[in-house]
Amino acid sequence: MSDALAGLEDVDWTALRHAYGVAEDVPAMLRDLYRPEKAADAADDLLTRVHHQGGGVYSSAPAALPYVVAAAADPSLTSDVRGELLYLVGALAGAGNSAEPRFVTPGWPAAWDLAVPDLLRLLDDAKAPNRIAVAGALAEARHRADEVIAALRARWDVEPDAQTRLRLIDSAGALTAHAGEQRAASLGWLRDLMDAADPAVRLAAVQALRHALPGQRDTAYKRTVSDVLSGSGPTTWRPGGGAAEATVVWAVGMLAEDPAGLADATRQLLGHRNSSVRAGALQVAAQALSRRRSAVAELLPAVARSLSDPEPGNRLFAARVLGMCGHAARPWADELAAMMTDEGEPYLPARSHALWALSRLGDVRCVPHLARRLAGERLGFAYHSSHADGWWTYELGLGEVAGELGAHADVLLPPLRARLSTAVALDERRGLCQLLESWGAAAAPAVPDLIALLDTDVAVWALDALAAIGPAAAEAVPRERLRALLDAPPAGQTFAPRSLTLAYGRLTGDREPALELLLPQLGEPYGREDAALLLGELGPAGAPYAEQLRELLPALKGGWLPLRVGEALWRITGRADEVVPVLVRAITPFAERGGAYPAVIETVKLLARIGAGAAPAEPALRAFLDTDERPVQHGTWRSVPQDDALCAAARAALLAVCAPGGAD
């Protein structure tokens, strides 16, 4: 240990820093690596402090690196501690390669260069997990790519462990992109491995070649992936890689640069004999559909066939994909309708998803089934909406299922009102109030039920619903009762005063309480959206505040604020010329590179209302429509619905812009 820590005291650690400040505590951590009872905590502390969350390399890292590598090479330490230290080395090297140079301490490149020879020797470590970690760290040695590739290939020739062999292939592929004299030989080696006997090696070679030749298509990738996934069992594809569905997602995902090849492979796997493989293929299809509009024709028919899959989870997922795709799923409406009955679909969550899919289609066959759900004990839907990336089949929210069914309120209101009258939990009462709000005037028969809730902890949502119902509610609610609610909002709800004053103004026309509460926020860093929203609702009566809104325009770039301020100023003045440039500036980046979110969609809807004066937005509007890649955030259940909404808004805006005399 003394030799491994030689020179530790000669470093001025007080002059160096880590994520939590001065690095004077690093020497103690390095010493504790050699104390068995403290070693694991010391390794974890070093990772937390010296690396933290990446994004840069702290000044303590170059000084600590040789001691960390020496400890990782010491066989007297446990394998877990050594593995954690090797992970730290790789994480630091990765940050050094990927972070902006200004966030990488100047001494790091030299320290990393000195560490590479010691790591190369550890490729022959006795423990396979450590060899895997070493190979992972060496993948970051781009400046010595030729030397490291040669060492990785030499180790591969004698490596007995399957997972280590795969890691060696992957690291060689990552370095080949940066190699010189070894580049051609490495590419040839990786191409040869695509024809190896081992299915896992073949897939690893495809992944490595994608790293080595980023962005390049190769028909051999599709051939290899399809051959492996159709001609061998899931357990052989990725040893140690986890569930078969995750492996399918990973493997087919390697065809991302080849959409036609990805679609072919996905269709093939949707008919696989293994239910987990089919589940993975459904996830791949969902991802492709969330990314490309053309994937609807390529993949949705194959997904629809999974509505009859023997595995209930796959039937559920297929119904959810069809629901996600909205009106594109109309050819399978009868199959979805059959799934809403106990006889047609014994699995309740799958029935719920079929019902939702039909509601997305506007198919009235879902209405009586939803009414029975509302009247029954098991609703089968959540009272809130979930927002998450990925393809987790979380419970659908009642508002998502029924929010667009206000035209059928005559059927749905009786069981909904009965449910509301007996509901106890706040979540349930809030969810039902929010559904009534979404129906607007169609929910007028529920006004007495909502008035009864004004003295409860759901008063905020009850008043929102009353305001959405409009005149019928305004006539029924005593003004003094509403003022009393403003004076004594529900306890423990910090958002209540803001929400209540806005809803009160919409319901009664008396905007003074909201102006008094919200207008001061117009000059503050936070809360300006609500103030601008309120002024927009005032229309021309907001003229005294127009100049305050104008002062905000130059700095507005993204988020909800450009929409709120632009709409308010336009509603107050009727002038498009001063707000349209701001709105166009807010949406153009998303027309160019995608990733649009709800504020962008609402901004496009506003441009449609502005009409001919929104002509400067025409290039961005056409760009939203003239693309196969959906210009929204990919990889979620909301991707396709949001893209559908964006396209509808863009078409409406273009019609309004191009129509003769098309001003609103």
C-alpha positions as CSV (number, residue, x, y, z in Angstrom):
1,M,0.0,0.0,0.0
2,S,2.8,2.4,0.8
3,D,4.2,2.3,-2.7
4,A,0.8,2.7,-4.2
5,L,0.2,5.9,-2.2
6,A,3.7,7.3,-2.7
7,G,3.7,11.0,-3.3
8,L,0.2,11.5,-2.0
9,E,1.3,14.0,0.6
10,D,3.3,16.0,-2.0
11,V,0.1,17.0,-3.8
12,D,-1.4,20.3,-2.8
13,W,-5.0,19.0,-2.5
14,T,-6.3,22.2,-1.0
15,A,-5.6,23.9,-4.4
16,L,-7.7,21.4,-6.2
17,R,-11.4,21.0,-6.4
18,H,-14.1,18.3,-6.9
19,A,-17.9,18.5,-7.2
20,Y,-18.4,19.5,-3.6
21,G,-15.6,22.0,-3.2
22,V,-12.0,21.8,-2.1
23,A,-10.5,18.4,-2.6
24,E,-8.6,18.2,0.7
25,D,-10.7,15.1,1.6
26,V,-9.5,13.1,-1.4
27,P,-6.3,11.7,0.2
28,A,-8.3,10.1,3.0
29,M,-10.6,8.4,0.4
30,L,-7.6,7.1,-1.4
31,R,-6.1,5.7,1.8
32,D,-9.4,4.1,2.8
33,L,-9.4,2.0,-0.4
34,Y,-6.9,-0.2,1.3
35,R,-8.9,-0.6,4.5
36,P,-11.4,-3.4,3.9
37,E,-14.1,-2.1,6.1
38,K,-14.0,1.3,4.4
39,A,-13.0,0.5,0.8
40,A,-16.5,0.3,-0.7
41,D,-17.6,3.6,0.8
42,A,-14.3,5.2,-0.3
43,A,-14.7,4.1,-3.9
44,D,-18.3,5.4,-3.9
45,D,-17.2,8.7,-2.4
46,L,-14.5,9.1,-5.1
47,L,-17.1,8.5,-7.8
48,T,-19.5,10.9,-6.3
49,R,-17.1,13.7,-5.7
50,V,-14.3,13.5,-8.3
51,H,-16.7,12.5,-11.2
52,H,-20.2,13.4,-9.8
53,Q,-22.6,13.5,-12.8
54,G,-20.1,14.2,-15.6
55,G,-20.2,17.1,-17.9
56,G,-16.6,18.0,-17.1
57,V,-13.4,16.9,-15.4
58,Y,-12.5,18.6,-12.0
59,S,-9.0,19.7,-11.2
60,S,-8.6,16.9,-8.6
61,A,-9.1,14.2,-11.2
62,P,-5.6,14.2,-12.8
63,A,-4.0,14.1,-9.4
64,A,-6.2,11.2,-8.2
65,L,-6.1,9.2,-11.4
66,P,-2.8,7.3,-10.9
67,Y,-3.8,6.3,-7.4
68,V,-7.2,5.1,-8.5
69,V,-5.7,3.1,-11.3
70,A,-3.1,1.6,-9.0
71,A,-5.8,0.6,-6.5
72,A,-7.9,-0.9,-9.4
73,A,-4.9,-3.1,-10.3
74,D,-4.3,-4.3,-6.7
75,P,-5.7,-7.9,-6.4
76,S,-5.9,-7.5,-2.6
77,L,-8.9,-5.2,-3.1
78,T,-12.3,-6.9,-3.6
79,S,-13.5,-7.3,-7.1
80,D,-16.5,-5.0,-6.5
81,V,-14.3,-2.1,-5.3
82,R,-11.9,-2.6,-8.2
83,G,-14.8,-2.6,-10.6
84,E,-16.1,0.6,-9.2
85,L,-12.7,2.3,-9.5
86,L,-12.4,1.1,-13.1
87,Y,-15.9,2.5,-13.8
88,L,-14.7,5.8,-12.3
89,V,-11.7,5.8,-14.7
90,G,-13.9,5.2,-17.7
91,A,-16.4,7.8,-16.6
92,L,-13.7,10.5,-16.2
93,A,-12.2,9.6,-19.6
94,G,-15.7,9.7,-21.2
95,A,-16.3,13.2,-19.7
96,G,-12.9,14.3,-20.9
97,N,-13.9,13.3,-24.5
98,S,-17.5,14.6,-24.5
99,A,-17.5,17.7,-22.3
100,E,-16.9,21.2,-23.6
101,P,-13.1,21.9,-23.4
102,R,-13.7,24.8,-20.9
103,F,-15.1,22.3,-18.4
104,V,-12.1,19.9,-18.6
105,T,-9.2,20.8,-16.4
106,P,-6.0,21.4,-18.4
107,G,-4.0,18.6,-16.8
108,W,-6.5,15.8,-17.7
109,P,-5.2,14.8,-21.2
110,A,-1.7,14.2,-20.0
111,A,-2.9,12.3,-16.9
112,W,-5.2,10.1,-19.0
113,D,-2.4,9.4,-21.5
114,L,-0.1,8.2,-18.7
115,A,-2.9,5.9,-17.3
116,V,-3.5,4.0,-20.6
117,P,-0.5,1.7,-20.4
118,D,-1.4,0.6,-16.9
119,L,-5.0,-0.1,-18.1
120,L,-3.7,-2.1,-21.1
121,R,-2.0,-4.5,-18.7
122,L,-5.3,-5.0,-16.8
123,L,-6.9,-6.5,-19.9
124,D,-5.3,-9.7,-18.6
125,D,-6.8,-9.4,-15.1
126,A,-8.0,-12.6,-13.5
127,K,-11.5,-11.4,-13.0
128,A,-13.8,-11.2,-16.0
129,P,-15.9,-8.3,-14.6
130,N,-12.8,-6.2,-14.2
131,R,-11.7,-7.1,-17.8
132,I,-15.1,-5.8,-19.0
133,A,-14.6,-2.6,-17.0
134,V,-11.1,-2.1,-18.3
135,A,-12.2,-2.6,-21.9
136,G,-15.0,-0.1,-21.3
137,A,-12.6,2.5,-20.0
138,L,-10.1,1.9,-22.9
139,A,-12.9,2.7,-25.4
140,E,-12.3,6.3,-24.4
141,A,-8.5,6.2,-25.3
142,R,-9.2,7.8,-28.7
143,H,-5.7,9.5,-28.8
144,R,-4.1,6.0,-28.7
145,A,-6.7,4.2,-30.8
146,D,-4.3,2.1,-32.9
147,E,-2.4,0.8,-29.9
148,V,-5.5,0.0,-27.9
149,I,-7.3,-1.7,-30.8
150,A,-4.4,-4.0,-31.3
151,A,-4.4,-4.9,-27.6
152,L,-8.2,-5.4,-27.6
153,R,-8.0,-7.8,-30.6
154,A,-5.1,-9.7,-29.1
155,R,-7.1,-10.2,-25.9
156,W,-10.2,-11.2,-27.9
157,D,-8.2,-14.1,-29.4
158,V,-7.6,-15.6,-26.0
159,E,-10.6,-14.4,-24.0
160,P,-12.8,-17.2,-22.6
161,D,-15.6,-15.2,-21.1
162,A,-18.5,-14.5,-23.5
163,Q,-19.5,-11.1,-22.0
164,T,-16.0,-9.9,-22.0
165,R,-15.6,-10.8,-25.7
166,L,-18.6,-8.7,-26.5
167,R,-17.2,-5.8,-24.6
168,L,-13.9,-6.1,-26.4
169,I,-15.8,-6.0,-29.8
170,D,-17.8,-2.9,-28.7
171,S,-14.7,-1.0,-27.5
172,A,-12.8,-1.8,-30.7
173,G,-15.7,-0.4,-32.7
174,A,-15.8,2.8,-30.7
175,L,-12.1,3.3,-31.3
176,T,-12.0,2.4,-35.0
177,A,-13.7,5.7,-35.8
178,H,-10.5,7.4,-34.4
179,A,-7.9,5.0,-35.7
180,G,-5.3,5.4,-38.3
181,E,-3.2,2.4,-39.4
182,Q,-5.5,0.0,-37.6
183,R,-8.7,1.3,-39.1
184,A,-8.9,-0.9,-42.3
185,A,-7.9,-4.0,-40.4
186,S,-10.4,-3.4,-37.6
187,L,-13.2,-2.7,-40.0
188,G,-12.4,-6.0,-41.8
189,W,-12.3,-7.9,-38.6
190,L,-15.7,-6.5,-37.5
191,R,-17.2,-7.3,-40.8
192,D,-15.9,-10.9,-40.6
193,L,-17.5,-11.2,-37.1
194,M,-20.9,-10.4,-38.6
195,D,-20.7,-13.9,-40.1
196,A,-19.4,-15.6,-36.9
197,A,-21.1,-18.7,-35.5
198,D,-22.1,-17.0,-32.2
199,P,-25.3,-15.0,-32.6
200,A,-24.2,-12.6,-29.8
201,V,-20.9,-11.9,-31.5
202,R,-22.7,-11.2,-34.8
203,L,-25.0,-8.6,-33.2
204,A,-22.1,-7.1,-31.3
205,A,-20.2,-6.7,-34.5
206,V,-23.1,-4.8,-36.1
207,Q,-23.2,-2.4,-33.1
208,A,-19.4,-1.9,-33.3
209,L,-19.6,-1.1,-37.0
210,R,-22.3,1.4,-36.4
211,H,-20.0,3.1,-33.9
212,A,-17.0,2.9,-36.3
213,L,-19.0,4.2,-39.3
214,P,-21.6,6.5,-37.7
215,G,-24.6,7.4,-39.9
216,Q,-23.7,5.0,-42.7
217,R,-26.2,2.4,-43.9
218,D,-25.1,-1.1,-44.7
219,T,-27.5,-3.8,-46.0
220,A,-25.3,-6.3,-44.2
221,Y,-26.6,-4.9,-40.9
222,K,-30.2,-5.8,-41.7
223,R,-29.2,-9.2,-43.0
224,T,-27.2,-10.0,-39.9
225,V,-29.8,-8.7,-37.4
226,S,-32.7,-10.5,-39.2
227,D,-30.7,-13.8,-39.5
228,V,-29.9,-13.8,-35.8
229,L,-33.3,-12.8,-34.5
230,S,-35.2,-15.2,-36.7
231,G,-32.7,-18.1,-36.7
232,S,-31.7,-18.5,-33.0
233,G,-33.2,-18.3,-29.5
234,P,-33.4,-15.1,-27.4
235,T,-31.0,-16.4,-24.8
236,T,-28.2,-16.5,-27.4
237,W,-28.5,-12.9,-28.6
238,R,-27.0,-10.9,-25.7
239,P,-25.7,-12.9,-22.8
240,G,-26.3,-11.0,-19.6
241,G,-28.4,-8.5,-21.5
242,G,-31.6,-9.0,-19.6
243,A,-35.1,-9.7,-20.8
244,A,-35.7,-10.8,-24.4
245,E,-37.8,-7.7,-25.2
246,A,-35.1,-5.3,-24.2
247,T,-32.7,-7.2,-26.4
248,V,-35.0,-7.0,-29.3
249,V,-35.3,-3.3,-28.9
250,W,-31.6,-3.0,-28.7
251,A,-30.9,-5.3,-31.7
252,V,-33.5,-3.9,-34.1
253,G,-32.6,-0.4,-33.0
254,M,-29.3,-0.9,-34.7
255,L,-31.2,-0.5,-38.0
256,A,-32.3,3.0,-37.1
257,E,-30.4,4.4,-40.1
258,D,-32.3,1.9,-42.4
259,P,-36.0,2.6,-41.9
260,A,-37.1,0.0,-44.5
261,G,-34.8,-2.6,-42.9
262,L,-36.1,-1.8,-39.5
263,A,-39.7,-2.1,-40.6
264,D,-39.0,-5.5,-42.3
265,A,-37.3,-6.9,-39.2
266,T,-40.0,-5.6,-37.0
267,R,-42.8,-7.2,-39.0
268,Q,-40.9,-10.5,-39.0
269,L,-40.5,-10.4,-35.3
270,L,-44.1,-9.5,-34.6
271,G,-44.9,-13.1,-35.7
272,H,-42.1,-14.7,-33.6
273,R,-43.1,-17.8,-31.6
274,N,-41.7,-16.3,-28.4
275,S,-44.1,-13.9,-26.7
276,S,-41.3,-11.8,-25.2
277,V,-39.8,-11.3,-28.6
278,R,-43.1,-10.2,-29.9
279,A,-43.4,-7.8,-27.0
280,G,-40.0,-6.3,-27.9
281,A,-41.1,-6.0,-31.6
282,L,-44.2,-4.1,-30.5
283,Q,-42.0,-1.6,-28.6
284,V,-39.8,-1.2,-31.7
285,A,-42.9,-0.5,-33.7
286,A,-44.1,2.1,-31.2
287,Q,-40.8,3.8,-31.3
288,A,-40.7,3.9,-35.1
289,L,-44.3,5.2,-35.3
290,S,-43.4,7.9,-32.8
291,R,-40.6,9.0,-35.0
292,R,-41.7,8.7,-38.7
293,R,-45.1,9.3,-40.3
294,S,-44.4,6.8,-43.0
295,A,-44.1,4.1,-40.4
296,V,-47.9,4.1,-40.1
297,A,-48.3,2.4,-43.5
298,E,-45.3,0.2,-42.9
299,L,-46.1,-1.1,-39.4
300,L,-49.6,-0.4,-38.2
301,P,-51.2,-3.3,-40.0
302,A,-48.7,-5.7,-38.5
303,V,-49.3,-4.2,-35.0
304,A,-53.1,-4.6,-35.5
305,R,-52.6,-8.3,-36.0
306,S,-51.3,-8.4,-32.4
307,L,-54.8,-7.6,-31.1
308,S,-55.3,-11.3,-31.2
309,D,-51.9,-12.2,-29.6
310,P,-52.2,-15.1,-27.1
311,E,-50.3,-12.9,-24.5
312,P,-52.6,-10.4,-22.8
313,G,-49.9,-7.8,-22.4
314,N,-49.2,-7.9,-26.1
315,R,-52.9,-7.4,-26.9
316,L,-52.9,-4.4,-24.5
317,F,-49.8,-2.9,-26.1
318,A,-51.2,-3.3,-29.6
319,A,-54.4,-1.6,-28.6
320,R,-52.4,1.2,-27.1
321,V,-50.4,1.7,-30.3
322,L,-53.5,1.8,-32.3
323,G,-55.0,4.3,-30.0
324,M,-51.8,6.4,-30.1
325,C,-52.2,6.5,-33.9
326,G,-55.7,8.0,-33.7
327,H,-57.6,8.0,-37.0
328,A,-55.0,6.0,-38.8
329,A,-56.4,3.0,-36.7
330,R,-59.9,3.3,-38.2
331,P,-59.6,0.2,-40.3
332,W,-59.4,-1.9,-37.1
333,A,-62.3,-0.2,-35.3
334,D,-64.4,-3.4,-35.3
335,E,-61.6,-5.4,-33.8
336,L,-61.2,-2.8,-31.1
337,A,-64.9,-2.7,-30.4
338,A,-65.0,-6.5,-30.0
339,M,-62.3,-6.1,-27.3
340,M,-64.4,-4.0,-25.1
341,T,-66.6,-6.9,-23.9
342,D,-65.6,-9.6,-21.4
343,E,-66.1,-12.2,-24.0
344,G,-64.0,-10.4,-26.6
345,E,-61.2,-9.6,-24.2
346,P,-60.9,-11.2,-20.7
347,Y,-58.0,-8.9,-19.6
348,L,-59.5,-5.7,-18.1
349,P,-56.5,-3.4,-18.9
350,A,-56.6,-4.5,-22.5
351,R,-60.3,-3.7,-22.6
352,S,-59.6,-0.3,-21.2
353,H,-57.0,0.4,-23.9
354,A,-59.4,-0.7,-26.6
355,L,-62.0,1.7,-25.2
356,W,-59.5,4.5,-25.3
357,A,-58.5,3.7,-28.8
358,L,-62.1,3.9,-30.0
359,S,-62.6,7.2,-28.1
360,R,-59.6,8.6,-30.0
361,L,-61.4,7.6,-33.2
362,G,-64.6,9.3,-32.0
363,D,-66.4,5.9,-32.4
364,V,-69.7,6.1,-30.4
365,R,-69.4,2.4,-29.6
366,C,-67.1,3.3,-26.7
367,V,-69.8,5.5,-25.0
368,P,-72.1,2.9,-23.4
369,H,-69.1,0.9,-22.2
370,L,-67.6,4.0,-20.6
371,A,-70.9,4.8,-19.0
372,R,-71.0,1.3,-17.5
373,R,-67.5,1.9,-16.2
374,L,-68.5,5.2,-14.6
375,A,-71.4,3.4,-12.9
376,G,-69.4,0.4,-11.8
377,E,-67.0,-0.2,-8.9
378,R,-63.9,-0.8,-11.2
379,L,-63.4,2.2,-13.4
380,G,-60.2,0.9,-15.0
381,F,-58.7,4.4,-15.5
382,A,-56.7,6.7,-13.4
383,Y,-58.0,10.1,-12.2
384,H,-54.8,11.8,-13.3
385,S,-52.7,11.7,-16.5
386,S,-49.2,10.3,-16.5
387,H,-46.3,11.8,-18.5
388,A,-43.3,9.6,-19.1
389,D,-40.8,8.8,-21.8
390,G,-40.7,5.3,-23.1
391,W,-43.3,2.6,-23.5
392,W,-44.4,1.8,-20.0
393,T,-48.1,0.9,-20.2
394,Y,-49.2,3.0,-17.3
395,E,-52.9,3.3,-16.5
396,L,-54.7,5.7,-18.9
397,G,-56.2,8.8,-17.4
398,L,-60.0,9.3,-17.4
399,G,-59.5,12.7,-19.0
400,E,-57.6,11.2,-21.8
401,V,-60.3,8.7,-22.5
402,A,-63.4,10.8,-22.1
403,G,-62.2,14.4,-22.5
404,E,-63.4,14.6,-26.1
405,L,-66.7,12.9,-25.5
406,G,-68.7,15.9,-24.4
407,A,-71.1,15.4,-27.3
408,H,-72.3,12.3,-25.4
409,A,-72.7,14.0,-22.1
410,D,-76.4,13.0,-22.0
411,V,-75.3,9.4,-21.6
412,L,-72.2,9.9,-19.5
413,L,-73.4,12.6,-17.1
414,P,-75.8,10.5,-15.0
415,P,-73.3,7.9,-13.9
416,L,-70.5,10.5,-13.6
417,R,-72.7,12.7,-11.3
418,A,-73.6,9.6,-9.2
419,R,-70.0,8.7,-8.9
420,L,-69.0,12.3,-7.9
421,S,-71.7,12.3,-5.2
422,T,-70.2,9.3,-3.5
423,A,-66.5,9.9,-4.1
424,V,-64.3,10.4,-1.1
425,A,-60.7,10.6,-2.3
426,L,-59.5,14.0,-3.5
427,D,-57.9,12.5,-6.6
428,E,-61.2,11.0,-7.7
429,R,-63.2,14.2,-7.1
430,R,-60.6,16.3,-8.8
431,G,-60.4,14.0,-11.8
432,L,-64.2,14.1,-12.2
433,C,-64.3,17.9,-12.0
434,Q,-61.5,18.1,-14.6
435,L,-63.5,15.9,-16.9
436,L,-66.6,18.1,-16.5
437,E,-64.4,21.2,-17.2
438,S,-63.2,19.6,-20.5
439,W,-66.9,19.2,-21.6
440,G,-67.7,22.9,-21.1
441,A,-71.3,23.9,-21.6
442,A,-72.3,20.2,-22.2
443,A,-71.7,19.6,-18.5
444,A,-74.4,22.2,-17.4
445,P,-76.6,19.6,-15.7
446,A,-73.8,19.0,-13.2
447,V,-73.8,22.6,-12.0
448,P,-75.5,21.7,-8.7
449,D,-73.0,19.0,-8.0
450,L,-70.1,21.4,-8.6
451,I,-71.6,24.2,-6.4
452,A,-71.8,21.6,-3.6
453,L,-68.1,21.2,-3.9
454,L,-67.2,24.8,-3.4
455,D,-66.9,24.3,0.3
456,T,-64.5,21.4,0.0
457,D,-60.9,20.7,-0.8
458,V,-61.7,20.4,-4.6
459,A,-63.1,23.9,-4.8
460,V,-60.4,25.0,-7.2
461,W,-61.4,22.3,-9.8
462,A,-65.1,22.7,-9.2
463,L,-64.8,26.4,-9.9
464,D,-62.7,25.8,-13.0
465,A,-65.5,23.5,-14.3
466,L,-68.2,26.0,-13.5
467,A,-66.2,28.7,-15.4
468,A,-65.9,26.3,-18.4
469,I,-69.6,25.7,-18.4
470,G,-70.3,29.4,-18.7
471,P,-73.5,31.3,-18.5
472,A,-75.6,28.5,-17.1
473,A,-73.2,28.2,-14.2
474,A,-72.8,32.0,-13.7
475,E,-76.6,32.4,-13.2
476,A,-76.7,29.6,-10.6
477,V,-73.8,30.5,-8.3
478,P,-74.3,33.4,-5.8
479,R,-71.6,36.0,-6.3
480,E,-71.1,36.5,-2.5
481,R,-70.3,32.8,-2.1
482,L,-67.6,33.0,-4.7
483,R,-66.1,36.1,-3.1
484,A,-66.0,34.3,0.2
485,L,-64.1,31.5,-1.5
486,L,-61.5,34.0,-2.8
487,D,-61.1,35.4,0.7
488,A,-60.7,32.0,2.3
489,P,-59.2,29.5,-0.3
490,P,-58.7,25.9,0.7
491,A,-55.9,25.4,3.2
492,G,-52.6,23.9,2.0
493,Q,-53.1,24.6,-1.7
494,T,-50.6,27.4,-2.5
495,F,-51.9,27.5,-6.1
496,A,-55.5,28.1,-5.1
497,P,-55.6,31.9,-5.0
498,R,-54.2,32.1,-8.6
499,S,-56.5,29.5,-10.0
500,L,-59.6,30.8,-8.1
501,T,-59.2,34.4,-9.1
502,L,-58.8,33.4,-12.8
503,A,-61.8,31.1,-12.8
504,Y,-63.9,33.7,-10.8
505,G,-63.1,36.3,-13.5
506,R,-64.1,34.0,-16.3
507,L,-67.3,33.1,-14.6
508,T,-68.5,36.5,-13.4
509,G,-66.7,39.0,-15.7
510,D,-65.2,40.6,-12.6
511,R,-61.4,40.6,-13.3
512,E,-60.3,42.9,-10.4
513,P,-59.3,40.2,-7.9
514,A,-57.2,38.5,-10.6
515,L,-55.6,41.8,-11.7
516,E,-54.8,42.7,-8.1
517,L,-53.1,39.3,-7.5
518,L,-51.4,38.6,-10.8
519,L,-50.6,41.9,-12.5
520,P,-47.6,42.6,-10.2
521,Q,-46.0,39.3,-11.5
522,L,-45.7,40.7,-15.0
523,G,-42.5,42.3,-14.0
524,E,-41.2,39.3,-12.1
525,P,-39.0,36.5,-13.4
526,Y,-41.7,33.9,-12.5
527,G,-45.5,33.9,-12.9
528,R,-45.6,36.2,-15.9
529,E,-47.5,33.6,-18.0
530,D,-50.6,33.8,-15.7
531,A,-50.5,37.6,-15.8
532,A,-50.3,37.6,-19.6
533,L,-53.0,35.0,-19.9
534,L,-55.3,37.2,-17.8
535,L,-54.6,40.4,-19.9
536,G,-55.3,38.4,-23.1
537,E,-58.7,37.4,-21.7
538,L,-59.4,41.1,-21.1
539,G,-59.1,41.8,-24.8
540,P,-59.3,45.6,-25.7
541,A,-60.0,46.4,-22.1
542,G,-56.4,45.4,-21.4
543,A,-55.1,48.4,-23.4
544,P,-53.7,50.2,-20.3
545,Y,-51.2,47.3,-19.9
546,A,-50.2,46.9,-23.5
547,E,-47.0,48.8,-23.1
548,Q,-45.9,46.5,-20.3
549,L,-46.4,43.5,-22.6
550,R,-44.5,45.2,-25.4
551,E,-41.5,45.6,-23.2
552,L,-41.3,41.8,-22.8
553,L,-41.3,41.1,-26.5
554,P,-37.6,41.5,-27.4
555,A,-36.4,38.9,-24.9
556,L,-39.0,36.2,-25.6
557,K,-37.6,33.1,-27.3
558,G,-39.2,29.9,-26.2
559,G,-41.6,28.2,-23.7
560,W,-45.1,29.4,-22.9
561,L,-44.3,33.0,-22.4
562,P,-44.0,34.1,-26.1
563,L,-47.4,32.5,-26.7
564,R,-49.1,34.1,-23.7
565,V,-47.6,37.6,-24.2
566,G,-48.1,37.5,-28.0
567,E,-51.7,36.4,-27.7
568,A,-52.5,38.9,-25.0
569,L,-51.0,41.8,-27.0
570,W,-52.8,40.7,-30.2
571,R,-56.1,40.4,-28.4
572,I,-55.7,43.8,-26.9
573,T,-54.5,45.7,-29.9
574,G,-55.6,43.6,-32.9
575,R,-52.1,44.2,-34.4
576,A,-50.4,41.2,-35.9
577,D,-47.2,43.0,-37.0
578,E,-45.7,43.3,-33.6
579,V,-46.4,39.8,-32.3
580,V,-46.1,37.5,-35.3
581,P,-42.3,37.9,-35.5
582,V,-42.0,36.8,-31.9
583,L,-44.3,33.9,-32.4
584,V,-42.4,32.8,-35.6
585,R,-39.1,33.1,-33.7
586,A,-40.5,30.8,-31.0
587,I,-41.6,28.0,-33.4
588,T,-38.9,28.2,-36.1
589,P,-36.2,26.1,-34.2
590,F,-38.7,23.3,-33.9
591,A,-39.7,23.5,-37.6
592,E,-36.0,23.1,-38.4
593,R,-34.9,20.4,-35.9
594,G,-38.0,19.0,-34.3
595,G,-38.8,18.4,-30.6
596,A,-42.0,20.6,-30.6
597,Y,-43.9,20.4,-27.3
598,P,-47.5,21.6,-26.4
599,A,-46.6,25.3,-26.3
600,V,-45.4,25.2,-29.9
601,I,-48.7,23.5,-30.9
602,E,-50.7,26.2,-29.1
603,T,-48.6,28.9,-30.8
604,V,-49.4,27.5,-34.2
605,K,-53.1,27.5,-33.3
606,L,-52.8,31.2,-32.4
607,L,-51.2,31.9,-35.8
608,A,-54.3,30.3,-37.4
609,R,-56.5,32.6,-35.4
610,I,-54.5,35.6,-36.4
611,G,-55.0,34.7,-40.0
612,A,-53.5,36.7,-43.0
613,G,-51.3,38.7,-40.6
614,A,-49.4,35.5,-39.8
615,A,-48.0,35.2,-43.3
616,P,-44.4,35.4,-42.1
617,A,-45.0,32.0,-40.4
618,E,-45.7,30.2,-43.7
619,P,-42.2,28.7,-44.2
620,A,-42.2,27.2,-40.6
621,L,-45.8,26.0,-41.0
622,R,-44.9,24.2,-44.3
623,A,-41.8,22.7,-42.7
624,F,-43.9,21.1,-40.0
625,L,-46.0,19.4,-42.7
626,D,-43.3,18.6,-45.3
627,T,-41.3,16.1,-43.3
628,D,-41.5,12.4,-42.6
629,E,-39.8,12.7,-39.2
630,R,-42.4,13.9,-36.8
631,P,-41.2,17.3,-35.5
632,V,-42.3,16.6,-31.9
633,Q,-40.6,14.8,-29.1
634,H,-40.2,11.1,-30.0
635,G,-40.4,8.0,-27.8
636,T,-43.6,8.6,-25.8
637,W,-47.3,7.7,-26.1
638,R,-48.0,11.4,-26.8
639,S,-45.7,11.7,-29.8
640,V,-48.2,10.8,-32.5
641,P,-51.2,12.6,-30.9
642,Q,-49.1,15.7,-30.5
643,D,-47.9,15.4,-34.1
644,D,-51.5,15.0,-35.3
645,A,-52.4,18.1,-33.4
646,L,-49.5,20.1,-34.8
647,C,-50.3,19.1,-38.3
648,A,-54.0,20.0,-37.9
649,A,-52.9,23.4,-36.4
650,A,-50.4,24.0,-39.2
651,R,-53.0,23.2,-41.9
652,A,-55.5,25.5,-40.3
653,A,-52.9,28.3,-40.1
654,L,-51.9,27.9,-43.7
655,L,-55.6,28.1,-44.8
656,A,-56.0,31.2,-42.7
657,V,-52.8,32.8,-44.0
658,C,-53.6,32.0,-47.6
659,A,-57.3,32.7,-47.6
660,P,-58.4,36.0,-49.3
661,G,-59.1,38.5,-46.5
662,G,-58.2,35.9,-44.0
663,A,-57.7,38.0,-41.0
664,D,-59.5,36.9,-37.8
